[in-house]
Amino acid sequence: MQKTANSTSLISSADVAKILGVNVATVKRWTDTGKLDCVKTAGGHRKFLLRHLAAFAMGHEKYSERLSLLPLDNQLNLELSHQILRADFKQLIPYVLDRAITCDQSAVKTVLNGLYMVNQDLASIYDDLLTPILRSIGEMWIDGKLSVSEEHLASQTIRDGIIQLQDVVVKPRKTQGKAFVLTLSEELHDIPAKMVQHLLEQRGFQVLFSGQKTPVGDTVSVFKSFSPKRVYLSSIYNENADEARAEFKELQGLCKAYNAILYVGGSGVAQLELDDTDEFLHLNSFADVQNS
Ligand code: B12
């Protein structure tokens, strides 16, 4: 039977010992000393979530470099687990693209969770692994190699993999205030916005995620109720550039009125033909979001 750990799976002490390459007694001692978080069942058994392991791996490089991912997914073979350990994107890009096109959600989740667990930089997973894969899905659709519905299936498989990662991403206790992440009112592309959300949460921002098709004119209530310090607009495609530009101007006005810094990114920004007198910060990659 297929067994694939995802963000809500409860992992046993025995499997955690195998993953970290230590014995069960050590795992139990680490939970007692608080070095490794866990949850306890009614029967007092220790159980672990992926985010507990991710937090431990993030704080203990010695172990993250030699994690065994096999207990996490019984479909995983040694070669693939080594590609994840080495973050070998050259091999992983065609593999994940193929798994996305065949709607193999658990294979996509295993690669994303595995990369995050071995401390691979989240912005790099988004910039250097998932962006090329999503662009290839678009090219295959344009070249007629994928039908519209197959493009939907493949991109949604990636989107689901990203969304489940949200519960694995380690969020610092200290918060940095609120950040509002949106797309304009005619935009259906929200996968990059989800990536931005995770990167900001990983930095300690509380993210107000309104995602697809957000009518800017209606966001006054968000500024009033939540006073976000930062606003991130993701723009990938603008059906009507003039209307989109007018909406952008409205958003700019709101950011000015409510003292929020406006960040903009995405392949659709060029369509807005914004001139640099406009007060906003144009970011070109998820690494930029991480350093913004
Ligand atoms: C998935 C997808 C969809 C899905 C969206 C699902 C969802 N929930 O997101 C669906 C099926 C709904 C869809 C619909 C359409 N789509 Co579409 N879609 C895509 C696809 C395959 C991936 C989009 C994506 O997430 N890319 C990943 C991002 C990360 O890549 P990127 O933009 O290059 O990002 C880089 C930078 O821009 C930056 N970045 C990106 N976003 C952000 C945001 C911030 C804040 C920052 C700081 C940085 C940043 O970081 C990345 C660098 O590492 C693209 C192909 C492609 N090349 O992207 C087509 C694509 C964007 N779609 C396209 C089109 C034409 C459409 C439709 C009009 C098709 C139709 N006729 O119905 C509709 C329009 C819907 C609408 N009104 O928005 C075209 C757009 C062409 C253009 N720009 O003019 C593309 C490029 C396909 C193509 N090759 O032609 N689509």
Residues whose N, C-alpha, C, O or C-beta is under 5 A from the ligand:
A	BS01	B12	Y126 D127 T131 L134 R135 I137 G138 E139 I142 H152 S155 E186 E187 L188 H189 D190 I191 P192 V196 Y232 L233 S234 I236 Y237 V264 G265 G266 S267 L283 N284 S285 F286 V289
